[in-house]
Amino acid sequence: MAVTAAQVKELRDRTGAGMLDCKNALAATDGDIEKAIDWLREKGIAKSIKKASRIAAEGLSKVLVDGNKACLVEINSETDFVAKNEQFLKLLDTAVRTILENDPADNDAALALKVGEGTLNDEFINATATIGEKIVLRRFEVLSKNDDEIFGDYSHMGGAKTAVVVMKGGNPELAHYMAMQVASMSPSYVSAADMPADVVDHERKVQTEIVKNDEKFAGKPENVINGAIEGKVSKALKEMCLVDQEYFMDTAKKVSAVLKENNAEVLKFVRYSVGEGIEKREENFAEEVAQQMNV
């Protein structure tokens, strides 16, 4: 019997398997959804569904520069050794190239992009089923620059950390060093001018409480206390700004001085550190092995 698009969609929604796999399953079972589900499970294709609740906090990020566009992508897996898997690395290459070429609005739009006869989402589902771990597209960003601007990019430890800067003036080598600075020193903003007011207000509230709770300021005049608060706020905010950091190649200089010497300006940067912000589950390997032995 002919397989309909509605049947394929239902099977995909219920199993998470790829479009072509769903078509094949339905064709092999005369369009019977329940039998098609069993067919996918028997083939090992639907096993990715069982992994939906697992935590994927490892993986790799990758940066790709092509002309006036650059793209950073982070793909997560459950364990770090899976990130060395050939299929995982191929998926990472496919994802960053596809996203760079199409500049989608968000993750859903990215996963819907056409890859071969299916979609990017199909590639992730198939990789999860084949590799045996939950593999997800966590985030991406596509950057553009003008002809008179320079991209600098850097990847640390094969993609554990990646960074891209957009720089005006200077030279490609300096742009690369600026990307290294961003990757290693983790600034949040280019300069204080880029910092939202609520970030400054929050830091001032935090430092005010710190000073108030510090016994060495007990009984001090108000002007002394206010001076201490502003000093701490200024120090904390400078650590967040790229231009105020010590330059990693010469710690006697600030990044701002290096940029000035080279008549350069960093306009924007993006930095990814794989797994940051994801709460990782503590694994008990001995307990896991014991549980498997009792199955």
C-alpha positions in Angstrom: 0.0 0.0 0.0 1.1 3.6 -0.5 2.6 5.3 2.5 1.1 8.7 3.3 2.8 11.8 4.6 0.4 11.8 7.6 1.5 8.3 8.5 5.2 9.2 8.3 4.6 12.2 10.5 2.7 10.2 13.1 5.5 7.6 13.2 8.2 10.2 13.5 6.3 12.0 16.3 5.9 8.7 18.2 9.4 7.3 17.7 11.7 10.2 16.8 13.2 8.1 13.9 14.2 9.7 10.6 11.8 10.3 7.8 13.4 7.7 5.5 13.4 5.1 8.2 9.8 5.8 9.0 8.9 5.4 5.3 10.8 2.1 5.1 9.2 0.8 8.3 5.7 1.7 7.1 6.3 0.1 3.7 7.6 -3.1 5.4 4.5 -3.3 7.6 1.8 -2.3 5.1 1.2 1.0 6.9 0.5 -0.5 10.3 1.8 2.1 12.8 2.2 -0.3 15.7 4.0 -2.9 13.7 6.2 -0.1 12.2 7.2 0.9 15.7 8.2 -2.6 16.5 10.1 -2.8 13.2 12.1 0.3 14.1 12.8 -1.0 17.5 14.0 -4.3 16.2 16.3 -2.5 13.8 17.6 -0.4 16.7 16.5 2.8 15.0 14.0 3.8 17.6 16.2 3.3 20.6 17.1 6.9 20.6 13.7 7.6 22.2 14.8 5.9 25.4 17.6 8.4 25.7 15.5 11.5 25.7 15.7 12.0 29.5 19.5 11.6 29.7 21.8 14.6 30.3 24.0 15.6 27.4 26.7 17.9 28.8 29.8 16.8 27.0 30.6 17.1 23.3 32.4 19.6 21.1 32.0 23.0 19.5 33.2 24.1 16.1 33.8 27.3 14.3 33.7 27.7 10.5 34.7 30.9 8.6 33.7 31.4 5.0 34.3 34.8 3.5 32.3 37.4 5.4 30.4 34.9 7.4 31.4 32.8 10.4 29.5 30.2 12.4 29.9 28.6 15.8 28.0 25.4 16.7 27.9 23.3 19.9 26.7 19.7 19.8 26.4 17.8 23.1 26.8 14.2 23.9 26.5 12.3 27.2 30.2 11.3 27.4 33.4 13.0 26.3 34.8 10.0 24.5 31.8 9.9 22.1 32.9 13.3 20.9 35.9 11.5 19.3 33.5 9.2 17.3 33.9 9.5 13.6 30.1 9.8 13.0 29.9 12.5 15.8 32.7 14.5 14.1 31.0 14.2 10.7 27.7 15.4 12.2 29.5 18.4 13.7 30.9 19.2 10.3 27.6 18.8 8.6 25.8 20.9 11.2 28.2 23.9 11.1 28.3 23.9 7.3 24.6 23.6 6.9 23.8 26.3 9.5 26.5 28.7 8.1 25.0 28.4 4.6 21.4 28.9 5.6 21.6 31.2 8.7 18.4 29.8 10.4 16.6 31.8 13.1 16.8 29.3 15.9 17.4 25.6 16.7 14.1 24.4 15.4 14.7 26.1 12.1 18.2 24.7 12.0 17.1 21.2 12.6 14.5 21.5 9.8 17.1 22.4 7.2 17.4 20.0 4.3 20.4 17.6 4.4 20.5 15.1 1.6 17.1 13.4 1.4 16.2 14.3 4.9 16.8 17.0 7.5 19.5 18.0 9.9 17.2 16.6 12.6 17.2 13.2 10.9 21.0 13.3 11.1 20.9 13.9 14.9 18.3 11.1 15.4 20.3 8.7 13.3 23.6 9.5 15.1 21.8 9.0 18.5 20.5 5.7 17.4 23.8 4.5 15.9 26.2 5.8 18.5 24.0 4.9 21.5 24.0 8.2 23.3 21.8 11.2 23.4 23.2 13.8 20.9 21.7 17.2 20.6 22.2 20.6 18.9 22.6 22.9 21.9 23.3 26.3 20.3 24.8 28.2 17.3 25.5 31.7 16.2 26.1 33.0 12.7 28.2 36.2 12.5 28.7 38.6 9.5 31.4 41.2 8.8 32.1 43.9 6.3 34.9 43.7 3.7 37.1 46.0 5.7 36.8 43.9 8.9 38.6 40.8 10.0 37.5 37.5 11.6 39.7 35.9 14.2 38.9 32.4 15.3 40.4 29.9 17.8 39.5 26.4 18.9 41.0 24.9 22.1 41.5 21.2 22.7 39.7 20.2 19.5 36.6 22.2 20.3 36.2 22.1 24.0 36.3 25.9 23.7 35.9 28.0 20.6 35.8 31.7 20.0 35.4 34.2 17.1 36.1 37.9 17.1 35.1 40.5 14.5 37.9 43.2 14.4 38.4 46.4 12.5 41.9 47.4 11.7 45.0 45.4 12.8 45.8 42.2 11.0 44.7 38.5 10.9 47.4 37.4 13.4 46.2 39.9 16.0 42.6 38.9 15.3 43.6 35.3 16.0 45.3 36.3 19.3 42.2 38.2 20.3 40.1 35.0 19.7 42.6 33.1 21.9 42.2 35.8 24.6 38.5 35.5 24.5 38.6 31.7 24.7 41.1 31.6 27.6 40.1 34.6 29.7 36.3 34.4 29.2 35.2 38.0 29.0 31.5 38.7 28.8 31.7 42.1 27.0 34.0 43.9 24.7 34.0 47.0 27.0 32.0 48.7 29.7 30.0 50.5 27.0 28.5 47.2 26.0 27.5 46.2 29.5 23.7 46.4 30.2 22.7 48.7 33.1 21.1 45.8 35.0 24.5 44.0 35.1 26.1 47.0 36.7 23.3 47.5 39.1 23.4 43.8 40.1 27.2 43.9 40.7 26.9 47.0 42.8 24.2 45.4 45.0 26.4 42.3 45.5 29.5 44.3 46.3 27.5 46.6 48.7 26.5 43.5 50.7 30.0 42.2 50.7 31.4 45.4 52.1 28.6 45.7 54.7 29.3 42.2 55.9 33.1 42.8 56.1 34.1 43.5 59.7 37.0 45.7 58.7 34.6 48.3 57.4 32.6 48.4 60.6 32.3 51.9 62.0 34.0 53.4 59.0 32.8 56.7 57.6 30.2 56.6 54.8 32.6 58.0 52.3 35.1 55.3 53.0 32.5 52.5 52.7 31.2 54.0 49.4 34.7 54.3 48.1 35.4 50.6 48.9 32.1 49.6 47.2 32.9 51.5 44.0 36.4 50.2 43.9 35.2 46.6 44.2 32.5 47.2 41.5 35.0 48.7 39.1 37.4 45.8 39.6 34.6 43.2 39.1 33.3 44.9 36.0 36.7 45.3 34.4 37.3 41.5 34.7 34.2 41.0 32.5 35.5 43.3 29.8 37.9 42.2 27.1 39.7 45.5 26.7 40.3 45.8 30.4 41.9 42.3 30.8 45.7 41.7 30.9 46.8 40.6 27.5 47.7 36.9 27.7 50.8 37.3 25.4 52.2 40.1 27.5 50.6 40.5 31.0 52.3 43.9 31.4 49.8 45.3 28.9 46.1 45.6 28.8 44.2 44.4 25.8 43.1 47.9 25.1 46.8 49.0 24.8 47.6 46.2 22.4 44.6 47.1 20.2 45.6 50.8 20.3 49.2 50.0 19.3 47.8 48.1 16.2 45.1 50.7 15.4 42.6 47.9 15.9 39.2 47.6 17.5 37.3 44.5 18.5 33.7 45.0 17.5 32.1 41.7 18.7 33.0 38.3 19.9 31.3 35.0 20.6 32.7 32.3 22.9 31.5 28.8 23.5 32.7 26.5 26.3 31.2 23.1 25.9 28.7 22.1 28.6 28.8 25.4 30.4 25.6 26.1 32.4 24.4 22.5 32.1 24.1 20.7 35.4 26.0 17.4 35.0 24.8 14.3 36.7 27.3 12.5 38.9 27.8 9.0 37.6 28.6 6.0 39.8 30.4 3.6 37.4 30.6 0.7 39.8 26.9 1.0 40.6 26.0 1.2 36.9 28.0 -2.0 36.1 26.4 -3.8 39.0 22.9 -2.8 37.8 23.7 -4.1 34.3 25.0 -7.4 35.7 21.7 -7.9 37.4 19.6 -7.3 34.3 
